[in-house]
Amino acid sequence: MNISDLTLVVAAGGRSTRMGRDKRFLPLAGENLLARTLRRGRDAGFAAIVLAAEEVRSDLTVLAEEFGAVLVTDETPAQGPAAAIAAGLSAAETEWSLVLSGDMPFYDFALVYALLPEAAGETQVVLPTLLGYLQPLAALYRRDAGAVFATAIARGDRKLGVILRGLSVKEMPLAADAGLFFNVNTPAAYRLALGRLANEGRVRPILSVAAPTSGTGKTTFIERLIPRLAAHGVRTAVIKSDAHGFSLDTEGKDTARFTAAGAAAVAVTAPKGYFIMQQTDERAGLLDMMAKMDERFVDVYITESRSRGVLPMFMLMRGMGAVALDERIAVIFEKAEEDALPLKTDILRYDLDDVETAVRLALFLMGRPLYGADGMMFLTM
């Protein structure tokens, strides 16, 4: 059996109560969240696609038509993903289907191949598990499981865990990247998804570290990040924005003498590196500086500035200075003063000294795989 023998059932119901707005149509890199799932599913080569939603709407109809999906609706409204599974499996054209939540933008359809060998015999559900967490909305279901879901809903059961107990389930532990199962359920998760997707479109990922004022500890924060990222095999290039001007030369050295004589640029090359000091009429952009670095030796660019960074951004705060919480900010790391007013925001917030969490978030935003304890937080957001 292959992916081409499966129906993809995209579960796209729900009220998005944690998000506060319809998450299916959140913009993500030029398309919306649901369109991304449908497009990637179409490209994966399934036999058919079923879009299971709570109701027929014109925007859902347009999406279904665009990606060649059959739009089906829940027979009983407000029953959550159980109703989507029941409706989707009843419309499936194949014996087996992959049921996938529509809010998992980084799911890798290659994971299906690890499940397919177990889709045989009396088994009705091949249920992947990751770090002990069941993944019923990224599982294989035999078509007759749909009737079991429909019967359970009719008697008032809608919890997936309860319904699954009435089916022949084969649990399949996976040693996979936790980021692939990341759900966009909250505004905070949406910010992380935007940051990761921004980096997907770059030659090398970027992580901005910013603060509303000096003295917040940006340099120390980055200094602590670098060796921990290196432990994960990540080579870091740091680009600092300096508002006051600087000099890297030592008075009396050859390069300083060249500069003092009026050289517009001075370069030094050595067996293990090189150095260029370029005089300019205006400040160079951070992205321009990245282009001058040799990307063969860099895995991530970290920029340090007060406000000139790009998405995704770590904002550092110590209760000093006002900050505009714009769309570039993915996470806040803070060490608030006792008399500081509490900051009201839906952005993720961690202690400024929590470098281990900062490393995990940086790896996620870079698109690096996260296994074991490093990935746990991305399954529980």
C-alpha positions as CSV (number, residue, x, y, z in Angstrom):
1,M,0.0,0.0,0.0
2,N,1.2,3.5,-0.8
3,I,0.0,7.1,-0.3
4,S,-1.7,6.9,-3.6
5,D,-4.0,4.2,-2.1
6,L,-5.2,6.5,0.7
7,T,-7.8,9.2,1.0
8,L,-6.6,12.3,2.9
9,V,-9.3,13.5,5.3
10,V,-8.6,17.0,6.5
11,A,-10.4,17.7,9.7
12,A,-11.2,21.4,9.5
13,G,-14.1,22.0,11.9
14,G,-14.0,23.6,15.3
15,R,-14.7,27.0,16.6
16,S,-11.1,28.3,17.0
17,T,-12.0,29.4,20.6
18,R,-8.4,29.5,21.7
19,M,-7.4,31.5,18.7
20,G,-10.2,34.0,19.0
21,R,-10.8,34.0,15.2
22,D,-11.2,31.4,12.5
23,K,-7.7,29.9,12.4
24,R,-8.4,28.1,9.1
25,F,-8.0,31.4,7.2
26,L,-5.0,32.8,9.0
27,P,-2.5,34.1,6.4
28,L,0.7,32.0,6.2
29,A,3.4,32.9,3.6
30,G,1.0,33.9,0.9
31,E,-1.8,31.4,1.6
32,N,-4.0,30.6,4.5
33,L,-3.5,27.8,7.0
34,L,-6.1,25.4,5.5
35,A,-5.0,26.1,2.0
36,R,-1.4,25.1,2.9
37,T,-2.6,21.8,4.3
38,L,-4.7,21.1,1.2
39,R,-2.0,22.1,-1.2
40,R,0.6,20.0,0.5
41,G,-1.8,17.1,0.6
42,R,-2.6,17.4,-3.0
43,D,1.1,17.4,-3.9
44,A,1.7,14.3,-1.8
45,G,-0.3,12.2,-4.2
46,F,-3.3,10.9,-2.3
47,A,-6.0,9.0,-4.2
48,A,-8.6,11.6,-3.0
49,I,-9.0,14.5,-0.6
50,V,-12.0,15.0,1.7
51,L,-12.4,18.3,3.5
52,A,-14.5,17.7,6.6
53,A,-16.0,20.9,8.1
54,E,-19.0,21.8,10.4
55,E,-20.9,23.6,7.7
56,V,-20.9,24.5,4.0
57,R,-19.5,28.0,3.4
58,S,-18.5,29.7,0.2
59,D,-14.9,30.2,1.3
60,L,-14.6,26.5,2.1
61,T,-16.3,25.5,-1.2
62,V,-13.8,27.6,-3.1
63,L,-10.9,26.0,-1.3
64,A,-12.3,22.5,-1.9
65,E,-12.6,23.2,-5.6
66,E,-9.2,24.7,-5.9
67,F,-7.5,21.6,-4.5
68,G,-9.8,19.0,-5.9
69,A,-11.3,18.1,-2.5
70,V,-14.8,16.8,-1.7
71,L,-16.4,19.0,1.0
72,V,-18.5,17.2,3.5
73,T,-20.1,18.5,6.7
74,D,-20.8,17.0,10.1
75,E,-24.1,15.3,10.5
76,T,-24.2,16.6,14.1
77,P,-22.8,20.1,14.6
78,A,-20.5,21.1,17.5
79,Q,-19.1,17.6,18.1
80,G,-15.5,18.5,17.4
81,P,-13.0,16.3,15.5
82,A,-15.0,13.1,16.2
83,A,-17.7,14.4,13.8
84,A,-15.1,15.3,11.2
85,I,-13.7,11.8,11.3
86,A,-17.1,10.2,11.0
87,A,-18.1,12.4,8.1
88,G,-14.7,12.2,6.4
89,L,-14.5,8.4,6.5
90,S,-18.0,8.0,5.3
91,A,-17.0,9.9,2.1
92,A,-13.7,8.2,1.7
93,E,-13.1,6.5,-1.6
94,T,-10.5,4.1,-0.3
95,E,-10.3,1.4,2.4
96,W,-7.8,3.4,4.5
97,S,-7.5,7.2,5.1
98,L,-5.1,9.5,6.7
99,V,-7.0,11.8,9.0
100,L,-5.1,15.0,9.5
101,S,-5.9,18.1,11.4
102,G,-6.1,21.2,9.2
103,D,-3.9,23.3,11.6
104,M,-0.6,21.3,11.4
105,P,1.4,23.4,8.9
106,F,4.6,21.5,9.2
107,Y,3.4,17.9,9.0
108,D,5.6,15.7,6.8
109,F,3.5,13.3,4.7
110,A,6.5,11.0,4.5
111,L,5.6,9.9,8.1
112,V,2.7,8.0,6.6
113,Y,5.1,5.3,5.3
114,A,6.0,4.4,8.9
115,L,2.3,3.7,9.6
116,L,1.3,1.8,6.4
117,P,2.8,-1.6,7.3
118,E,0.5,-1.7,10.3
119,A,-2.7,-1.0,8.3
120,A,-3.6,-4.7,7.9
121,G,-5.6,-7.5,9.5
122,E,-8.1,-6.6,12.1
123,T,-6.6,-3.2,12.8
124,Q,-8.9,-0.3,12.3
125,V,-6.7,2.6,13.5
126,V,-3.0,3.0,13.2
127,L,-2.3,5.6,15.9
128,P,1.1,7.3,16.0
129,T,2.4,8.3,19.4
130,L,5.2,10.8,20.1
131,L,6.8,11.2,23.5
132,G,3.8,9.4,25.0
133,Y,1.3,11.7,23.4
134,L,-1.4,10.1,21.1
135,Q,-1.8,11.7,17.7
136,P,-5.3,10.8,16.6
137,L,-5.5,13.7,14.1
138,A,-2.5,12.4,12.2
139,A,-3.5,8.7,12.1
140,L,-4.6,6.1,9.6
141,Y,-8.2,5.0,9.9
142,R,-10.0,2.1,8.1
143,R,-13.2,3.2,6.5
144,D,-15.5,1.1,8.8
145,A,-14.1,3.1,11.8
146,G,-16.3,6.0,10.7
147,A,-19.5,4.1,11.6
148,V,-18.1,3.6,15.1
149,F,-17.5,7.3,15.5
150,A,-21.0,8.1,14.2
151,T,-22.6,5.7,16.7
152,A,-20.6,7.1,19.6
153,I,-21.6,10.7,18.7
154,A,-25.2,9.6,18.5
155,R,-25.0,8.3,22.1
156,G,-23.3,11.4,23.3
157,D,-19.7,10.4,23.2
158,R,-17.4,12.9,21.4
159,K,-14.0,12.4,23.1
160,L,-11.6,10.8,20.8
161,G,-9.9,8.8,23.5
162,V,-13.2,7.2,24.6
163,I,-14.3,6.4,21.0
164,L,-10.9,4.8,20.2
165,R,-11.3,2.3,23.0
166,G,-14.1,0.8,21.0
167,L,-11.9,0.2,18.0
168,S,-9.0,-2.1,17.2
169,V,-6.1,0.3,17.6
170,K,-2.4,-0.3,16.8
171,E,-0.3,2.3,18.5
172,M,2.8,3.2,16.6
173,P,5.6,5.0,18.6
174,L,7.5,7.4,16.3
175,A,10.9,8.9,16.8
176,A,10.0,12.0,14.9
177,D,10.6,15.7,15.0
178,A,8.0,17.1,17.4
179,G,7.8,20.3,15.2
180,L,6.0,18.2,12.5
181,F,3.0,17.8,14.9
182,F,2.9,21.4,15.9
183,N,-0.7,22.8,16.0
184,V,-1.6,26.4,15.4
185,N,-4.2,26.7,18.1
186,T,-3.4,30.0,19.8
187,P,-2.2,33.5,18.8
188,A,1.2,32.6,20.4
189,A,1.5,29.4,18.3
190,Y,0.6,31.4,15.2
191,R,3.5,33.8,15.9
192,L,5.8,30.9,16.1
193,A,4.4,29.4,12.8
194,L,4.9,32.7,11.1
195,G,8.5,32.9,12.2
196,R,9.3,29.4,11.1
197,L,7.7,29.9,7.7
198,A,9.6,33.2,7.2
199,N,12.8,31.2,7.7
200,E,11.7,28.4,5.3
201,G,11.8,31.0,2.5
202,R,15.4,32.1,3.3
203,V,18.7,30.7,2.2
204,R,19.7,30.6,5.9
205,P,17.4,31.2,8.9
206,I,17.5,34.5,10.8
207,L,16.8,35.1,14.5
208,S,16.5,38.7,15.7
209,V,17.3,39.6,19.3
210,A,16.0,43.0,20.3
211,A,15.2,45.1,23.3
212,P,13.5,48.5,23.9
213,T,16.5,50.0,25.5
214,S,20.2,49.4,26.1
215,G,21.3,47.6,29.3
216,T,18.7,44.8,28.8
217,G,21.3,42.1,28.2
218,K,21.1,41.4,24.5
219,T,24.8,40.6,24.2
220,T,24.8,38.3,27.2
221,F,21.7,36.5,26.0
222,I,23.3,35.9,22.6
223,E,26.6,34.9,24.2
224,R,24.8,32.2,26.1
225,L,22.8,31.0,23.1
226,I,25.8,30.5,20.8
227,P,27.5,27.5,22.6
228,R,24.2,25.8,23.2
229,L,23.3,26.1,19.6
230,A,26.7,24.8,18.7
231,A,26.0,21.7,20.8
232,H,23.2,21.0,18.3
233,G,25.5,21.4,15.4
234,V,24.4,25.0,14.6
235,R,27.0,27.5,13.4
236,T,26.1,31.0,14.3
237,A,26.9,34.4,12.6
238,V,26.1,37.5,14.7
239,I,25.4,40.9,13.2
240,K,25.2,43.8,15.7
241,S,23.7,47.2,15.1
242,D,25.7,50.0,16.7
243,A,24.2,53.5,16.9
244,H,27.4,55.2,18.1
245,G,30.1,54.1,15.7
246,F,33.0,51.7,16.5
247,S,36.6,50.9,15.8
248,L,38.0,47.4,15.7
249,D,41.6,48.5,15.2
250,T,44.5,48.9,17.6
251,E,46.3,52.2,17.4
252,G,49.7,51.7,15.6
253,K,48.8,48.5,13.9
254,D,49.1,48.3,10.1
255,T,45.3,48.3,9.5
256,A,44.8,51.3,11.8
257,R,47.5,53.2,10.0
258,F,45.9,52.5,6.6
259,T,42.6,53.7,7.9
260,A,44.1,56.8,9.4
261,A,45.8,57.5,6.0
262,G,42.3,57.6,4.4
263,A,41.7,54.1,3.1
264,A,38.0,53.6,2.3
265,A,38.3,49.9,3.1
266,V,40.9,47.7,4.8
267,A,40.9,43.9,4.6
268,V,43.1,41.3,6.4
269,T,43.2,37.7,5.4
270,A,44.7,34.9,7.5
271,P,44.8,31.1,7.3
272,K,41.6,30.7,9.3
273,G,39.5,33.7,8.4
274,Y,39.4,37.2,7.1
275,F,38.4,40.7,8.2
276,I,37.0,43.6,6.2
277,M,36.5,47.2,7.5
278,Q,34.5,49.2,5.0
279,Q,33.8,52.9,5.4
280,T,30.3,53.9,4.1
281,D,28.3,57.1,3.8
282,E,25.2,55.5,5.5
283,R,24.4,52.6,7.8
284,A,24.4,49.2,6.0
285,G,21.3,47.1,6.4
286,L,21.4,43.9,8.4
287,L,20.3,41.9,5.4
288,D,23.1,43.5,3.4
289,M,25.6,42.4,5.9
290,M,24.4,38.8,5.8
291,A,24.9,38.8,2.0
292,K,28.6,39.6,2.6
293,M,29.1,36.6,4.8
294,D,30.1,33.1,3.4
295,E,26.9,31.1,3.9
296,R,28.8,27.9,3.6
297,F,30.0,28.4,7.2
298,V,26.8,29.7,8.7
299,D,23.6,27.9,9.8
300,V,21.8,30.8,11.4
301,Y,22.2,34.6,11.4
302,I,21.5,36.2,14.7
303,T,21.0,40.0,14.6
304,E,21.3,42.2,17.7
305,S,19.6,45.6,17.7
306,R,17.0,47.7,19.5
307,S,14.3,47.6,16.8
308,R,15.8,46.8,13.4
309,G,15.4,43.1,13.4
310,V,13.1,40.9,11.3
311,L,10.6,38.1,11.9
312,P,11.1,36.0,14.0
313,M,12.2,38.2,16.9
314,F,13.1,37.4,20.6
315,M,12.2,40.6,22.5
316,L,14.1,41.0,25.8
317,M,12.6,43.1,28.5
318,R,13.6,44.2,32.0
319,G,10.7,46.6,32.8
320,M,12.7,49.4,31.1
321,G,11.4,51.3,28.1
322,A,8.3,51.0,26.1
323,V,8.0,48.4,23.3
324,A,5.7,48.1,20.4
325,L,4.5,44.5,20.3
326,D,4.4,44.1,16.5
327,E,4.0,41.1,14.3
328,R,7.8,40.4,14.2
329,I,7.9,39.3,17.8
330,A,7.7,35.6,18.3
331,V,8.7,35.3,22.0
332,I,9.3,37.6,25.0
333,F,12.1,36.9,27.5
334,E,11.7,39.1,30.5
335,K,13.1,40.0,33.9
336,A,10.6,42.6,35.1
337,E,11.3,45.0,37.9
338,E,9.2,44.6,40.9
339,D,7.4,47.9,40.4
340,A,6.9,47.3,36.6
341,L,3.3,47.1,35.4
342,P,2.3,43.7,34.1
343,L,2.5,43.4,30.3
344,K,-0.8,42.2,28.8
345,T,-0.1,40.2,25.7
346,D,-0.8,36.8,24.1
347,I,2.8,36.3,23.1
348,L,4.8,33.5,24.8
349,R,6.7,34.8,27.8
350,Y,9.7,33.2,29.5
351,D,12.3,34.3,32.1
352,L,15.3,36.1,30.6
353,D,17.6,33.5,32.1
354,D,15.7,30.5,30.6
355,V,18.3,29.9,27.9
356,E,17.4,26.3,27.4
357,T,13.9,27.2,26.3
358,A,15.4,29.9,24.1
359,V,17.5,27.3,22.4
360,R,14.5,25.0,21.8
361,L,12.5,27.9,20.4
362,A,15.4,29.0,18.2
363,L,15.8,25.4,16.8
364,F,12.1,25.3,16.1
365,L,12.1,28.7,14.3
366,M,15.1,27.5,12.3
367,G,13.2,24.4,11.2
368,R,15.6,22.1,13.0
369,P,14.3,18.7,14.2
370,L,13.4,18.5,17.9
371,Y,13.5,15.1,19.7
372,G,12.9,14.0,23.2
373,A,12.7,16.6,25.9
374,D,13.6,19.3,23.4
375,G,10.4,18.7,21.5
376,M,7.9,18.2,24.3
377,M,6.9,21.9,24.6
378,F,5.8,21.9,21.0
379,L,3.3,19.1,21.5
380,T,1.6,20.8,24.5
381,M,1.1,24.4,23.4
